[in-house]
Amino acid sequence: MRIPISGVLFDFGGVLWNMRWDVCQELEQAYGLPRRALFETLYRTPTWEAIERGRGDREAWREEAHGLLEARAGRPLPQLHEAWRAAQHLILEHVQLARALRPSYRIGILSNSDASLRERLRDGLGIADFFDVLVCSAEVGMAKPEPAIYRLAAERLGPPPEACVFVDDHEPNVVAAQAVGMRGVLFRVDRGHDLKAELAALGVHPPRS
């Protein structure tokens, strides 16, 4: 029999933060770019792999991403990555869900992110106090799906991996969490998934008033 879940770890981008994949695709179509070009030039490069592990310069990464996008297009482009980022926003119902779960569970964020995430959560979004733990890849020098980052997140959260559930929008990251003993939930806002129902199916729900 599996031990009950007492810790919940959320990815940030895609789970607590709406990446607005619809806007991404609209921009690509409007400027005649290949599908996923915006995402790949920003997040599928060696430069990003360094940034998310706390190495390199954030502004240089953004400039490089824009240059890569213009190279794909073969012409100058406006700052489309910034237009995409400007459309993104919190998924308020998920932030509220995390806050509602907290009296009964240890709640944390495990995110592949640049080093600005902690400040964004605290000063920009004002939600840092809703979570017991933040494990940011740039702060710890490793990133999902490396097994060690899941073990570190569980250690900081408190419960053992077997008592944790991890929610992410990227399936390889969920599979990696399961490989270290966590339960995993794949959530995709663009596919109409219901996170509250997915967690409830594992027995994770806010306390009844």
C-alpha positions as CSV (number, residue, x, y, z in Angstrom):
1,M,0.0,0.0,0.0
2,R,1.4,3.4,-1.0
3,I,1.8,6.0,1.8
4,P,-0.5,8.9,1.7
5,I,0.5,12.1,-0.1
6,S,1.6,14.9,2.2
7,G,3.6,17.1,-0.2
8,V,2.6,18.7,-3.5
9,L,5.2,20.2,-5.9
10,F,4.0,22.4,-8.8
11,D,5.9,23.4,-11.8
12,F,5.7,27.2,-12.4
13,G,5.5,27.8,-16.2
14,G,2.6,25.9,-17.6
15,V,1.0,25.0,-14.3
16,L,0.8,28.1,-12.1
17,W,1.7,30.4,-15.0
18,N,-0.3,30.3,-18.3
19,M,2.2,30.2,-21.1
20,R,-0.5,31.2,-23.6
21,W,0.5,28.7,-26.3
22,D,-2.4,30.1,-28.3
23,V,-0.7,33.5,-28.5
24,C,2.6,31.8,-29.4
25,Q,1.0,30.0,-32.3
26,E,-0.8,33.1,-33.5
27,L,2.4,35.1,-33.6
28,E,4.2,32.3,-35.5
29,Q,1.3,32.2,-38.0
30,A,1.1,36.0,-38.4
31,Y,4.8,36.2,-39.2
32,G,5.1,33.1,-41.3
33,L,7.3,31.2,-38.8
34,P,7.5,27.5,-38.4
35,R,5.4,26.0,-35.5
36,R,7.3,26.1,-32.2
37,A,9.9,28.5,-33.5
38,L,9.3,31.0,-30.7
39,F,9.6,28.3,-28.0
40,E,12.6,26.5,-29.5
41,T,14.7,29.6,-30.1
42,L,14.0,30.7,-26.5
43,Y,14.0,27.4,-24.6
44,R,15.7,24.8,-26.7
45,T,19.3,26.1,-27.0
46,P,22.6,25.5,-25.2
47,T,22.4,29.1,-23.9
48,W,19.1,28.4,-22.1
49,E,20.5,25.2,-20.7
50,A,23.2,27.3,-19.1
51,I,20.8,30.0,-17.9
52,E,18.4,27.6,-16.2
53,R,21.4,26.1,-14.3
54,G,22.5,29.6,-13.1
55,R,25.2,30.3,-15.7
56,G,25.4,33.0,-18.3
57,D,23.8,36.3,-18.9
58,R,20.0,36.6,-19.1
59,E,19.9,39.6,-21.4
60,A,22.4,37.9,-23.8
61,W,20.2,34.9,-23.9
62,R,17.2,36.9,-24.9
63,E,19.2,38.8,-27.6
64,E,20.5,35.5,-28.9
65,A,16.9,34.1,-29.0
66,H,15.7,37.0,-31.1
67,G,18.7,36.6,-33.5
68,L,17.9,32.9,-33.9
69,L,14.3,33.7,-34.7
70,E,15.3,36.3,-37.3
71,A,17.6,33.8,-38.8
72,R,14.8,31.3,-39.2
73,A,12.6,34.0,-40.8
74,G,15.4,35.3,-43.0
75,R,14.3,38.9,-42.3
76,P,14.1,41.4,-39.4
77,L,11.3,40.8,-36.9
78,P,9.8,42.7,-34.0
79,Q,10.5,41.5,-30.5
80,L,8.1,38.5,-30.7
81,H,9.4,36.7,-27.7
82,E,8.5,39.8,-25.6
83,A,5.1,40.0,-27.2
84,W,4.5,36.4,-26.2
85,R,5.7,36.9,-22.7
86,A,3.5,40.0,-22.3
87,A,0.4,37.9,-22.9
88,Q,1.3,35.3,-20.2
89,H,-0.3,35.5,-16.7
90,L,-1.0,33.6,-13.6
91,I,-3.5,30.7,-13.6
92,L,-5.3,32.2,-10.6
93,E,-7.4,29.1,-9.8
94,H,-4.2,27.0,-9.5
95,V,-2.6,29.6,-7.2
96,Q,-5.8,29.6,-5.1
97,L,-5.8,25.7,-5.1
98,A,-2.2,25.6,-3.9
99,R,-3.1,28.1,-1.1
100,A,-6.2,26.0,-0.2
101,L,-4.2,22.8,0.0
102,R,-1.5,24.3,2.2
103,P,-3.1,23.7,5.6
104,S,-3.1,20.0,5.0
105,Y,0.0,19.5,2.7
106,R,3.4,20.9,2.4
107,I,3.3,22.9,-0.9
108,G,6.2,23.9,-3.1
109,I,7.4,25.0,-6.6
110,L,9.9,23.0,-8.6
111,S,10.8,25.0,-11.7
112,N,13.3,25.1,-14.5
113,S,13.8,28.9,-14.5
114,D,16.3,31.7,-14.6
115,A,17.5,33.2,-11.4
116,S,14.8,35.9,-11.4
117,L,12.0,33.6,-10.4
118,R,12.2,34.1,-6.6
119,E,12.1,37.9,-7.0
120,R,9.2,37.6,-9.5
121,L,7.1,35.5,-7.1
122,R,7.9,37.8,-4.2
123,D,7.9,41.3,-5.6
124,G,6.2,41.0,-9.0
125,L,3.4,38.5,-8.4
126,G,3.1,38.7,-4.6
127,I,2.6,34.9,-4.2
128,A,5.9,33.7,-2.6
129,D,4.3,33.4,0.8
130,F,1.7,30.9,-0.5
131,F,4.4,28.2,-0.8
132,D,6.6,26.5,1.7
133,V,9.5,25.8,-0.7
134,L,10.8,27.1,-4.0
135,V,13.4,25.0,-5.8
136,C,14.6,27.0,-8.8
137,S,17.0,25.3,-11.2
138,A,19.2,28.3,-11.6
139,E,19.7,28.5,-7.9
140,V,20.6,24.9,-7.4
141,G,22.6,24.3,-10.6
142,M,20.6,21.4,-12.0
143,A,17.4,21.1,-13.9
144,K,14.5,18.7,-14.6
145,P,14.5,15.9,-15.6
146,E,17.7,15.3,-13.7
147,P,16.8,12.9,-10.8
148,A,18.8,14.8,-8.2
149,I,16.6,17.9,-8.4
150,Y,13.5,15.9,-7.5
151,R,15.2,14.4,-4.5
152,L,16.4,17.8,-3.4
153,A,12.9,19.2,-3.8
154,A,11.5,16.4,-1.6
155,E,14.2,16.9,1.0
156,R,13.5,20.6,1.2
157,L,9.8,20.1,1.3
158,G,9.9,17.5,4.0
159,P,8.0,14.4,3.0
160,P,9.9,11.6,1.2
161,P,9.5,11.3,-2.6
162,E,7.0,8.5,-2.1
163,A,4.7,10.9,-0.2
164,C,5.0,13.7,-2.8
165,V,3.0,14.4,-6.0
166,F,4.6,16.5,-8.8
167,V,2.6,18.4,-11.4
168,D,4.2,19.5,-14.7
169,D,3.2,20.3,-18.2
170,H,6.1,18.4,-19.8
171,E,5.7,14.7,-19.8
172,P,9.4,13.7,-19.6
173,N,9.6,15.8,-16.3
174,V,6.6,13.9,-14.9
175,V,8.1,10.5,-15.9
176,A,11.4,11.5,-14.2
177,A,9.5,12.4,-11.0
178,Q,7.8,9.1,-11.0
179,A,11.2,7.3,-11.5
180,V,12.4,8.7,-8.1
181,G,9.2,7.5,-6.4
182,M,6.8,10.5,-6.7
183,R,3.4,10.4,-8.1
184,G,3.1,12.5,-11.2
185,V,0.4,14.6,-12.8
186,L,0.6,15.8,-16.4
187,F,-1.3,19.1,-16.7
188,R,-1.8,20.9,-19.9
189,V,-4.0,24.1,-19.9
190,D,-4.1,24.0,-23.7
191,R,-5.7,20.6,-23.6
192,G,-8.4,21.6,-21.1
193,H,-7.1,19.5,-18.2
194,D,-8.7,19.9,-14.8
195,L,-5.9,20.1,-12.2
196,K,-8.2,20.1,-9.2
197,A,-9.8,16.8,-10.5
198,E,-6.5,15.3,-11.4
199,L,-5.2,15.8,-7.8
200,A,-8.5,14.8,-6.3
201,A,-8.1,11.4,-8.1
202,L,-5.0,10.9,-6.1
203,G,-6.7,11.8,-2.8
204,V,-5.3,15.4,-2.7
205,H,-7.9,18.0,-2.0
206,P,-8.4,21.0,0.2
207,P,-9.8,20.4,3.7
208,R,-13.6,20.4,3.9
209,S,-14.9,23.3,5.9
